[in-house]
């Protein structure tokens, strides 16, 4: 079974500082990997996805992630944190089913706090 | 495109009561998923519908849970004889059935269930 592990349930950064949220995956087949963001009282929103094309993936709001097969990692970064980035971030991996649909497995999430 | 809509946003019930939640996916999205999210955890897969057919149910979905999507449009999730352990956020997601697009899930804002 495929899974993801997010290191750090809470991360605090100063406004303008680098954001680094860590995710490691476990998969017996080439994975599809995702980062989703959840703002308070809202549903999850896709930030970016890796689907075996370019290993450096750019997403919305200035976020990007790099797929590193040798390290089984898919860390999320943003060069300069903004107050509006405060949210919970979920790494996820897809398990494609024989019916052609996906079963997404989410990590436990990392809450990002941005300090002014 | 009005997004995925879930109703109600919040539900408080007493242990032993039955509750029903509704999800309206984005129109023309024939893939519909239910997830459950508890505090400090990522969303966990509950069940999947392709049009009106329920193709997969998680072992998390005990026999007290039933989900339907009678006409392939909206879906309902019913919990009978609720227990305190059922308290969680219930999330609905949909996706189109198009190559290159089906892996992105569009989430609703969820229904927060509190069982007293």
Interface residues (C-beta under 8 A of the other chain):
Chain A: X9 X32 X34 X36 X41 X42 X43 X44 X45 X46 X49 X51 X90 X92 X94 X97 X99 X100 X101 X102 X103 X104 X105 X106 X107 X108 X109
Chain B: X4 X31 X33 X40 X41 X42 X43 X44 X45 X48 X50 X55 X56 X91 X93 X102 X103 X104 X105 X107 X108 X109 X110
